[in-house]
Amino acid sequence: MIMAEDPEAARAFLRDVLQLPHVDTGGGWLIFKTGPSEMGVHPTTGTGPYDVSLVCDDLDATMADLGARGAEFSPVEEASWGRVTRMAVPGSQPITLYQPTYDPPATSL
């Protein structure tokens, strides 16, 4: 679930820039297909926002493709688990986009 101060802008980004398949359940309320997926659990000192992360096979190519459609990214960082950037989502908080250095379970099931 992505929470947005401007849900129409966030939905338009997911629909038009990321080109995620979707259905309109009425009144412009779009539900997006995102599978396959995986979930990790990280420690925290309290309740806070969840982080939505998207996985790709080639971060540079994906950033070039999405950038050509208007996506904006933070500088790429090298983490022990992959190459990582944050992608701006209009009307909402950024989401993570990364190329894993491990074999993602969602793609190997």
TORFILO-47582 format. One record per residue: residue in three letters; residue number from 0; x, y, z of N, C-alpha, C, O in turn. Coordinates in nm, 4 decimals, m for minus. Layout:
N
+------+------+----------+----------+----------+----------+----------+----------+----------+----------+----------+----------+----------+----------+
: resn : resi :      n_u :      n_v :      n_w :     ca_u :     ca_v :     ca_w :      c_u :      c_v :      c_w :      o_u :      o_v :      o_w :
+------+------+----------+----------+----------+----------+----------+----------+----------+----------+----------+----------+----------+----------+
:  Ala :  NUM :        X :        Y :        Z :        X :        Y :        Z :        X :        Y :        Z :        X :        Y :        Z :
...
+------+------+----------+----------+----------+----------+----------+----------+----------+----------+----------+----------+----------+----------+
% end
This chain:
109
+------+------+----------+----------+----------+----------+----------+----------+----------+----------+----------+----------+----------+----------+
: resn : resi :      n_u :      n_v :      n_w :     ca_u :     ca_v :     ca_w :      c_u :      c_v :      c_w :      o_u :      o_v :      o_w :
+------+------+----------+----------+----------+----------+----------+----------+----------+----------+----------+----------+----------+----------+
:  Met :    0 :   0.0852 :  m0.1165 :   0.0000 :   0.0000 :   0.0000 :   0.0000 :   0.0898 :   0.1227 :   0.0000 :   0.1793 :   0.1350 :   0.0836 :
:  Ile :    1 :   0.0661 :   0.2114 :  m0.0917 :   0.1367 :   0.3392 :  m0.0947 :   0.0400 :   0.4457 :  m0.0448 :  m0.0708 :   0.4593 :  m0.0967 :
:  Met :    2 :   0.0822 :   0.5204 :   0.0552 :   0.0022 :   0.6306 :   0.1068 :   0.0498 :   0.7581 :   0.0364 :   0.1701 :   0.7806 :   0.0228 :
:  Ala :    3 :  m0.0447 :   0.8413 :  m0.0083 :  m0.0074 :   0.9599 :  m0.0852 :  m0.0938 :   1.0786 :  m0.0468 :  m0.2147 :   1.0658 :  m0.0272 :
:  Glu :    4 :  m0.0300 :   1.1943 :  m0.0362 :  m0.1041 :   1.3187 :  m0.0158 :  m0.1785 :   1.3575 :  m0.1435 :  m0.2823 :   1.4234 :  m0.1379 :
:  Asp :    5 :  m0.1249 :   1.3162 :  m0.2590 :  m0.1884 :   1.3405 :  m0.3877 :  m0.2029 :   1.2061 :  m0.4595 :  m0.1223 :   1.1737 :  m0.5468 :
:  Pro :    6 :  m0.3058 :   1.1271 :  m0.4233 :  m0.3190 :   0.9937 :  m0.4791 :  m0.3351 :   0.9910 :  m0.6313 :  m0.2905 :   0.8965 :  m0.6962 :
:  Glu :    7 :  m0.3980 :   1.0929 :  m0.6882 :  m0.4130 :   1.0957 :  m0.8335 :  m0.2773 :   1.1044 :  m0.9028 :  m0.2548 :   1.0372 :  m1.0035 :
:  Ala :    8 :  m0.1864 :   1.1872 :  m0.8492 :  m0.0523 :   1.2000 :  m0.9080 :   0.0258 :   1.0704 :  m0.8915 :   0.0946 :   1.0274 :  m0.9841 :
:  Ala :    9 :   0.0160 :   1.0079 :  m0.7748 :   0.0864 :   0.8818 :  m0.7521 :   0.0320 :   0.7724 :  m0.8431 :   0.1094 :   0.6965 :  m0.9013 :
:  Arg :   10 :  m0.0998 :   0.7634 :  m0.8560 :  m0.1603 :   0.6631 :  m0.9458 :  m0.1187 :   0.6862 :  m1.0905 :  m0.0885 :   0.5911 :  m1.1625 :
:  Ala :   11 :  m0.1170 :   0.8112 :  m1.1329 :  m0.0760 :   0.8421 :  m1.2707 :   0.0685 :   0.8006 :  m1.2943 :   0.1006 :   0.7498 :  m1.4018 :
:  Phe :   12 :   0.1567 :   0.8209 :  m1.1965 :   0.2964 :   0.7799 :  m1.2091 :   0.3068 :   0.6289 :  m1.2227 :   0.3769 :   0.5796 :  m1.3111 :
:  Leu :   13 :   0.2379 :   0.5546 :  m1.1364 :   0.2419 :   0.4083 :  m1.1424 :   0.1831 :   0.3561 :  m1.2731 :   0.2325 :   0.2580 :  m1.3286 :
:  Arg :   14 :   0.0783 :   0.4208 :  m1.3223 :   0.0124 :   0.3801 :  m1.4467 :   0.0928 :   0.4207 :  m1.5691 :   0.1166 :   0.3378 :  m1.6569 :
:  Asp :   15 :   0.1355 :   0.5472 :  m1.5770 :   0.1931 :   0.6012 :  m1.6999 :   0.3446 :   0.5876 :  m1.7092 :   0.3972 :   0.5619 :  m1.8175 :
:  Val :   16 :   0.4150 :   0.6042 :  m1.5990 :   0.5619 :   0.5975 :  m1.6011 :   0.6090 :   0.4543 :  m1.5789 :   0.6877 :   0.4016 :  m1.6576 :
:  Leu :   17 :   0.5607 :   0.3906 :  m1.4705 :   0.6014 :   0.2530 :  m1.4456 :   0.5257 :   0.1535 :  m1.5334 :   0.5691 :   0.0398 :  m1.5512 :
:  Gln :   18 :   0.4135 :   0.1968 :  m1.5874 :   0.3296 :   0.1157 :  m1.6754 :   0.2890 :  m0.0165 :  m1.6114 :   0.2912 :  m0.1213 :  m1.6758 :
:  Leu :   19 :   0.2518 :  m0.0098 :  m1.4828 :   0.2060 :  m0.1289 :  m1.4132 :   0.0659 :  m0.1658 :  m1.4605 :  m0.0191 :  m0.0776 :  m1.4737 :
:  Pro :   20 :   0.0396 :  m0.2936 :  m1.4863 :  m0.0969 :  m0.3351 :  m1.5216 :  m0.1910 :  m0.3002 :  m1.4065 :  m0.1520 :  m0.3085 :  m1.2900 :
:  His :   21 :  m0.3134 :  m0.2615 :  m1.4381 :  m0.4060 :  m0.2176 :  m1.3345 :  m0.5505 :  m0.2372 :  m1.3765 :  m0.5809 :  m0.2602 :  m1.4936 :
:  Val :   22 :  m0.6379 :  m0.2277 :  m1.2787 :  m0.7813 :  m0.2225 :  m1.3025 :  m0.8343 :  m0.1005 :  m1.2291 :  m0.7811 :  m0.0606 :  m1.1255 :
:  Asp :   23 :  m0.9396 :  m0.0422 :  m1.2840 :  m1.0079 :   0.0695 :  m1.2193 :  m1.1285 :   0.0100 :  m1.1481 :  m1.2206 :  m0.0404 :  m1.2124 :
:  Thr :   24 :  m1.1278 :   0.0158 :  m1.0156 :  m1.2373 :  m0.0424 :  m0.9390 :  m1.3539 :   0.0540 :  m0.9219 :  m1.4506 :   0.0239 :  m0.8520 :
:  Gly :   25 :  m1.3441 :   0.1700 :  m0.9860 :  m1.4504 :   0.2688 :  m0.9813 :  m1.4008 :   0.4022 :  m0.9312 :  m1.3267 :   0.4090 :  m0.8331 :
:  Gly :   26 :  m1.4413 :   0.5078 :  m0.9980 :  m1.4059 :   0.6419 :  m0.9551 :  m1.2582 :   0.6743 :  m0.9642 :  m1.2096 :   0.7620 :  m0.8927 :
:  Gly :   27 :  m1.1853 :   0.6044 :  m1.0518 :  m1.0434 :   0.6312 :  m1.0673 :  m0.9558 :   0.5621 :  m0.9637 :  m0.8358 :   0.5887 :  m0.9562 :
:  Trp :   28 :  m1.0154 :   0.4729 :  m0.8831 :  m0.9393 :   0.3992 :  m0.7820 :  m0.8701 :   0.2828 :  m0.8512 :  m0.9331 :   0.1812 :  m0.8806 :
:  Leu :   29 :  m0.7395 :   0.2975 :  m0.8773 :  m0.6648 :   0.1979 :  m0.9530 :  m0.5965 :   0.0990 :  m0.8586 :  m0.5369 :   0.1373 :  m0.7579 :
:  Ile :   30 :  m0.6067 :  m0.0281 :  m0.8939 :  m0.5369 :  m0.1342 :  m0.8215 :  m0.4349 :  m0.1928 :  m0.9186 :  m0.4702 :  m0.2334 :  m1.0293 :
:  Phe :   31 :  m0.3070 :  m0.1971 :  m0.8767 :  m0.1968 :  m0.2349 :  m0.9648 :  m0.1477 :  m0.3760 :  m0.9376 :  m0.1401 :  m0.4197 :  m0.8228 :
:  Lys :   32 :  m0.1147 :  m0.4464 :  m1.0448 :  m0.0524 :  m0.5779 :  m1.0334 :   0.0969 :  m0.5563 :  m1.0102 :   0.1611 :  m0.4815 :  m1.0840 :
:  Thr :   33 :   0.1525 :  m0.6215 :  m0.9080 :   0.2935 :  m0.6017 :  m0.8756 :   0.3719 :  m0.7316 :  m0.8632 :   0.4934 :  m0.7262 :  m0.8439 :
:  Gly :   34 :   0.3097 :  m0.8457 :  m0.8732 :   0.3771 :  m0.9734 :  m0.8496 :   0.4746 :  m1.0103 :  m0.9585 :   0.4724 :  m0.9482 :  m1.0647 :
:  Pro :   35 :   0.5596 :  m1.1080 :  m0.9374 :   0.5763 :  m1.1756 :  m0.8089 :   0.6370 :  m1.0810 :  m0.7059 :   0.6957 :  m0.9786 :  m0.7409 :
:  Ser :   36 :   0.6224 :  m1.1157 :  m0.5816 :   0.6742 :  m1.0274 :  m0.4773 :   0.7419 :  m1.1077 :  m0.3676 :   0.7297 :  m1.2300 :  m0.3601 :
:  Glu :   37 :   0.8130 :  m1.0360 :  m0.2836 :   0.8752 :  m1.0954 :  m0.1662 :   0.8704 :  m0.9933 :  m0.0548 :   0.8506 :  m0.8747 :  m0.0811 :
:  Met :   38 :   0.8880 :  m1.0365 :   0.0699 :   0.8791 :  m0.9455 :   0.1824 :   0.9898 :  m0.9784 :   0.2823 :   1.0147 :  m1.0949 :   0.3132 :
:  Gly :   39 :   1.0548 :  m0.8755 :   0.3313 :   1.1543 :  m0.8901 :   0.4362 :   1.1062 :  m0.8184 :   0.5602 :   1.0206 :  m0.7302 :   0.5522 :
:  Val :   40 :   1.1605 :  m0.8556 :   0.6750 :   1.1251 :  m0.7915 :   0.8015 :   1.2528 :  m0.7342 :   0.8615 :   1.3514 :  m0.8055 :   0.8798 :
:  His :   41 :   1.2499 :  m0.6057 :   0.8917 :   1.3663 :  m0.5362 :   0.9466 :   1.3339 :  m0.4829 :   1.0852 :   1.2183 :  m0.4504 :   1.1124 :
:  Pro :   42 :   1.4321 :  m0.4729 :   1.1732 :   1.4059 :  m0.4232 :   1.3083 :   1.3781 :  m0.2728 :   1.3087 :   1.4270 :  m0.1985 :   1.2236 :
:  Thr :   43 :   1.2996 :  m0.2308 :   1.4052 :   1.2702 :  m0.0897 :   1.4230 :   1.2493 :  m0.0609 :   1.5709 :   1.2270 :  m0.1526 :   1.6500 :
:  Thr :   44 :   1.2564 :   0.0643 :   1.6074 :   1.2340 :   0.1025 :   1.7465 :   1.0905 :   0.1496 :   1.7689 :   1.0568 :   0.1934 :   1.8789 :
:  Gly :   45 :   1.0081 :   0.1416 :   1.6697 :   0.8690 :   0.1819 :   1.6809 :   0.7998 :   0.1581 :   1.5487 :   0.8595 :   0.1061 :   1.4545 :
:  Thr :   46 :   0.6752 :   0.1959 :   1.5423 :   0.6042 :   0.1802 :   1.4163 :   0.6377 :   0.2970 :   1.3265 :   0.6493 :   0.4106 :   1.3725 :
:  Gly :   47 :   0.6531 :   0.2696 :   1.2011 :   0.6880 :   0.3734 :   1.1050 :   0.6382 :   0.3347 :   0.9677 :   0.5705 :   0.2332 :   0.9520 :
:  Pro :   48 :   0.6705 :   0.4133 :   0.8701 :   0.6229 :   0.3828 :   0.7354 :   0.6901 :   0.2568 :   0.6810 :   0.8038 :   0.2250 :   0.7161 :
:  Tyr :   49 :   0.6192 :   0.1877 :   0.5966 :   0.6767 :   0.0735 :   0.5270 :   0.7484 :   0.1241 :   0.4033 :   0.7162 :   0.2310 :   0.3514 :
:  Asp :   50 :   0.8458 :   0.0471 :   0.3557 :   0.9192 :   0.0831 :   0.2354 :   0.8775 :  m0.0096 :   0.1229 :   0.8885 :  m0.1316 :   0.1356 :
:  Val :   51 :   0.8303 :   0.0460 :   0.0144 :   0.7989 :  m0.0321 :  m0.1042 :   0.9247 :  m0.0377 :  m0.1885 :   0.9838 :   0.0654 :  m0.2204 :
:  Ser :   52 :   0.9656 :  m0.1587 :  m0.2245 :   1.0859 :  m0.1773 :  m0.3056 :   1.0512 :  m0.2533 :  m0.4323 :   0.9768 :  m0.3513 :  m0.4292 :
:  Leu :   53 :   1.1058 :  m0.2073 :  m0.5431 :   1.0901 :  m0.2764 :  m0.6703 :   1.2248 :  m0.3347 :  m0.7102 :   1.3278 :  m0.2692 :  m0.6941 :
:  Val :   54 :   1.2250 :  m0.4571 :  m0.7621 :   1.3462 :  m0.5271 :  m0.8012 :   1.3557 :  m0.5274 :  m0.9531 :   1.2549 :  m0.5403 :  m1.0225 :
:  Cys :   55 :   1.4782 :  m0.5129 :  m1.0042 :   1.5000 :  m0.5210 :  m1.1486 :   1.6261 :  m0.6018 :  m1.1763 :   1.7098 :  m0.6207 :  m1.0880 :
:  Asp :   56 :   1.6387 :  m0.6491 :  m1.2997 :   1.7561 :  m0.7278 :  m1.3397 :   1.8759 :  m0.6407 :  m1.3739 :   1.9901 :  m0.6821 :  m1.3537 :
:  Asp :   57 :   1.8514 :  m0.5196 :  m1.4257 :   1.9580 :  m0.4302 :  m1.4714 :   1.9207 :  m0.2884 :  m1.4301 :   1.8395 :  m0.2235 :  m1.4960 :
:  Leu :   58 :   1.9794 :  m0.2409 :  m1.3222 :   1.9415 :  m0.1105 :  m1.2673 :   1.9660 :   0.0030 :  m1.3657 :   1.8807 :   0.0904 :  m1.3815 :
:  Asp :   59 :   2.0817 :   0.0029 :  m1.4322 :   2.1123 :   0.1119 :  m1.5257 :   2.0119 :   0.1176 :  m1.6398 :   1.9638 :   0.2254 :  m1.6746 :
:  Ala :   60 :   1.9798 :   0.0024 :  m1.6984 :   1.8843 :  m0.0022 :  m1.8091 :   1.7446 :   0.0379 :  m1.7632 :   1.6739 :   0.1100 :  m1.8337 :
:  Thr :   61 :   1.7047 :  m0.0091 :  m1.6447 :   1.5726 :   0.0247 :  m1.5920 :   1.5621 :   0.1738 :  m1.5635 :   1.4605 :   0.2360 :  m1.5945 :
:  Met :   62 :   1.6671 :   0.2320 :  m1.5042 :   1.6662 :   0.3760 :  m1.4773 :   1.6609 :   0.4548 :  m1.6077 :   1.5915 :   0.5562 :  m1.6148 :
:  Ala :   63 :   1.7319 :   0.4110 :  m1.7103 :   1.7293 :   0.4802 :  m1.8401 :   1.5896 :   0.4739 :  m1.9004 :   1.5390 :   0.5744 :  m1.9504 :
:  Asp :   64 :   1.5269 :   0.3561 :  m1.8960 :   1.3931 :   0.3386 :  m1.9519 :   1.2909 :   0.4236 :  m1.8776 :   1.2136 :   0.4968 :  m1.9395 :
:  Leu :   65 :   1.2906 :   0.4139 :  m1.7450 :   1.1945 :   0.4906 :  m1.6658 :   1.2255 :   0.6397 :  m1.6683 :   1.1342 :   0.7221 :  m1.6668 :
:  Gly :   66 :   1.3537 :   0.6747 :  m1.6720 :   1.3923 :   0.8156 :  m1.6814 :   1.3419 :   0.8800 :  m1.8092 :   1.3041 :   0.9972 :  m1.8093 :
:  Ala :   67 :   1.3410 :   0.8035 :  m1.9187 :   1.2894 :   0.8549 :  m2.0456 :   1.1394 :   0.8835 :  m2.0372 :   1.0859 :   0.9607 :  m2.1168 :
:  Arg :   68 :   1.0719 :   0.8209 :  m1.9404 :   0.9285 :   0.8437 :  m1.9205 :   0.9015 :   0.9418 :  m1.8081 :   0.7861 :   0.9635 :  m1.7711 :
:  Gly :   69 :   1.0080 :   1.0020 :  m1.7528 :   0.9904 :   1.1082 :  m1.6540 :   1.0259 :   1.0727 :  m1.5109 :   1.0124 :   1.1574 :  m1.4227 :
:  Ala :   70 :   1.0705 :   0.9514 :  m1.4846 :   1.1068 :   0.9149 :  m1.3469 :   1.2350 :   0.9860 :  m1.3058 :   1.3233 :   1.0104 :  m1.3880 :
:  Glu :   71 :   1.2437 :   1.0189 :  m1.1769 :   1.3623 :   1.0839 :  m1.1207 :   1.4175 :   0.9966 :  m1.0093 :   1.3421 :   0.9361 :  m0.9331 :
:  Phe :   72 :   1.5525 :   0.9904 :  m1.0002 :   1.6194 :   0.8987 :  m0.9092 :   1.7237 :   0.9688 :  m0.8230 :   1.7794 :   1.0717 :  m0.8610 :
:  Ser :   73 :   1.7485 :   0.9110 :  m0.7068 :   1.8613 :   0.9531 :  m0.6240 :   1.9865 :   0.8873 :  m0.6817 :   1.9757 :   0.7971 :  m0.7648 :
:  Pro :   74 :   2.1062 :   0.9312 :  m0.6385 :   2.2281 :   0.8634 :  m0.6838 :   2.2257 :   0.7153 :  m0.6447 :   2.1723 :   0.6789 :  m0.5400 :
:  Val :   75 :   2.2833 :   0.6318 :  m0.7287 :   2.2903 :   0.4881 :  m0.7017 :   2.3922 :   0.4616 :  m0.5912 :   2.5016 :   0.5181 :  m0.5902 :
:  Glu :   76 :   2.3536 :   0.3748 :  m0.4989 :   2.4424 :   0.3343 :  m0.3908 :   2.4688 :   0.1847 :  m0.4021 :   2.3841 :   0.1082 :  m0.4482 :
:  Glu :   77 :   2.5887 :   0.1447 :  m0.3588 :   2.6246 :   0.0034 :  m0.3563 :   2.6022 :  m0.0475 :  m0.2142 :   2.6666 :  m0.0002 :  m0.1205 :
:  Ala :   78 :   2.5121 :  m0.1425 :  m0.1977 :   2.4855 :  m0.2038 :  m0.0681 :   2.5304 :  m0.3501 :  m0.0740 :   2.5520 :  m0.4040 :  m0.1825 :
:  Ser :   79 :   2.5440 :  m0.4124 :   0.0390 :   2.5871 :  m0.5525 :   0.0400 :   2.4856 :  m0.6428 :  m0.0289 :   2.5216 :  m0.7511 :  m0.0751 :
:  Trp :   80 :   2.3604 :  m0.6010 :  m0.0366 :   2.2542 :  m0.6815 :  m0.0956 :   2.2152 :  m0.6383 :  m0.2369 :   2.1314 :  m0.7028 :  m0.2999 :
:  Gly :   81 :   2.2758 :  m0.5281 :  m0.2886 :   2.2453 :  m0.4874 :  m0.4253 :   2.2787 :  m0.3429 :  m0.4548 :   2.3229 :  m0.2684 :  m0.3674 :
:  Arg :   82 :   2.2567 :  m0.3043 :  m0.5801 :   2.2713 :  m0.1654 :  m0.6236 :   2.1355 :  m0.0993 :  m0.6046 :   2.0339 :  m0.1534 :  m0.6482 :
:  Val :   83 :   2.1326 :   0.0178 :  m0.5395 :   2.0085 :   0.0747 :  m0.4892 :   1.9939 :   0.2215 :  m0.5281 :   2.0909 :   0.2974 :  m0.5267 :
:  Thr :   84 :   1.8712 :   0.2602 :  m0.5626 :   1.8360 :   0.4007 :  m0.5809 :   1.6979 :   0.4220 :  m0.5216 :   1.6254 :   0.3261 :  m0.4950 :
:  Arg :   85 :   1.6623 :   0.5460 :  m0.5013 :   1.5264 :   0.5825 :  m0.4589 :   1.4623 :   0.6566 :  m0.5745 :   1.5229 :   0.7463 :  m0.6331 :
:  Met :   86 :   1.3398 :   0.6190 :  m0.6070 :   1.2677 :   0.6781 :  m0.7195 :   1.1563 :   0.7668 :  m0.6641 :   1.0763 :   0.7233 :  m0.5813 :
:  Ala :   87 :   1.1522 :   0.8917 :  m0.7110 :   1.0498 :   0.9854 :  m0.6664 :   0.9132 :   0.9411 :  m0.7185 :   0.8997 :   0.9020 :  m0.8345 :
:  Val :   88 :   0.8122 :   0.9475 :  m0.6316 :   0.6743 :   0.9199 :  m0.6696 :   0.5958 :   1.0487 :  m0.6457 :   0.5783 :   1.0886 :  m0.5306 :
:  Pro :   89 :   0.5484 :   1.1144 :  m0.7510 :   0.4745 :   1.2390 :  m0.7323 :   0.3584 :   1.2211 :  m0.6341 :   0.2824 :   1.1248 :  m0.6437 :
:  Gly :   90 :   0.3459 :   1.3129 :  m0.5415 :   0.2368 :   1.3100 :  m0.4451 :   0.2570 :   1.2132 :  m0.3301 :   0.1687 :   1.1997 :  m0.2455 :
:  Ser :   91 :   0.3716 :   1.1451 :  m0.3245 :   0.3965 :   1.0472 :  m0.2197 :   0.5448 :   1.0460 :  m0.1853 :   0.6207 :   1.1303 :  m0.2332 :
:  Gln :   92 :   0.5857 :   0.9508 :  m0.1026 :   0.7272 :   0.9379 :  m0.0672 :   0.7983 :   0.8532 :  m0.1718 :   0.7327 :   0.7780 :  m0.2439 :
:  Pro :   93 :   0.9294 :   0.8631 :  m0.1823 :   1.0047 :   0.7833 :  m0.2793 :   0.9939 :   0.6343 :  m0.2491 :   0.9669 :   0.5946 :  m0.1357 :
:  Ile :   94 :   1.0153 :   0.5522 :  m0.3519 :   1.0218 :   0.4079 :  m0.3346 :   1.1590 :   0.3598 :  m0.3798 :   1.2258 :   0.4245 :  m0.4604 :
:  Thr :   95 :   1.1988 :   0.2477 :  m0.3277 :   1.3295 :   0.1904 :  m0.3577 :   1.3234 :   0.1098 :  m0.4870 :   1.2269 :   0.0375 :  m0.5119 :
:  Leu :   96 :   1.4267 :   0.1229 :  m0.5681 :   1.4456 :   0.0403 :  m0.6871 :   1.5847 :  m0.0183 :  m0.6755 :   1.6813 :   0.0548 :  m0.6537 :
:  Tyr :   97 :   1.5964 :  m0.1514 :  m0.6899 :   1.7290 :  m0.2096 :  m0.6742 :   1.7513 :  m0.3315 :  m0.7622 :   1.6579 :  m0.3995 :  m0.8046 :
:  Gln :   98 :   1.8783 :  m0.3557 :  m0.7874 :   1.9253 :  m0.4746 :  m0.8578 :   1.9942 :  m0.5604 :  m0.7527 :   2.1020 :  m0.5246 :  m0.7054 :
:  Pro :   99 :   1.9337 :  m0.6739 :  m0.7151 :   1.9905 :  m0.7528 :  m0.6058 :   2.1199 :  m0.8236 :  m0.6445 :   2.1433 :  m0.8563 :  m0.7608 :
:  Thr :  100 :   2.2031 :  m0.8460 :  m0.5429 :   2.3232 :  m0.9271 :  m0.5611 :   2.2968 :  m1.0694 :  m0.5152 :   2.3876 :  m1.1525 :  m0.5166 :
:  Tyr :  101 :   2.1729 :  m1.0992 :  m0.4740 :   2.1309 :  m1.2329 :  m0.4337 :   2.0253 :  m1.2820 :  m0.5312 :   1.9761 :  m1.2041 :  m0.6128 :
:  Asp :  102 :   1.9900 :  m1.4084 :  m0.5244 :   1.8864 :  m1.4661 :  m0.6086 :   1.7525 :  m1.4436 :  m0.5402 :   1.7215 :  m1.5131 :  m0.4434 :
:  Pro :  103 :   1.6714 :  m1.3478 :  m0.5879 :   1.5449 :  m1.3165 :  m0.5197 :   1.4508 :  m1.4361 :  m0.5178 :   1.4255 :  m1.4952 :  m0.6228 :
:  Pro :  104 :   1.3978 :  m1.4739 :  m0.4002 :   1.3100 :  m1.5902 :  m0.3928 :   1.1849 :  m1.5774 :  m0.4791 :   1.1341 :  m1.6782 :  m0.5282 :
:  Ala :  105 :   1.1341 :  m1.4555 :  m0.4986 :   1.0119 :  m1.4369 :  m0.5773 :   1.0337 :  m1.4758 :  m0.7235 :   0.9384 :  m1.5142 :  m0.7912 :
:  Thr :  106 :   1.1547 :  m1.4670 :  m0.7724 :   1.1800 :  m1.4994 :  m0.9125 :   1.2336 :  m1.6403 :  m0.9298 :   1.2536 :  m1.6856 :  m1.0425 :
:  Ser :  107 :   1.2574 :  m1.7107 :  m0.8187 :   1.3132 :  m1.8455 :  m0.8310 :   1.2163 :  m1.9527 :  m0.7836 :   1.2532 :  m2.0699 :  m0.7768 :
:  Leu :  108 :   1.0929 :  m1.9148 :  m0.7505 :   0.9941 :  m2.0129 :  m0.7066 :   0.9245 :  m2.0761 :  m0.8243 :   0.8377 :  m2.1615 :  m0.8061 :
+------+------+----------+----------+----------+----------+----------+----------+----------+----------+----------+----------+----------+----------+
% end
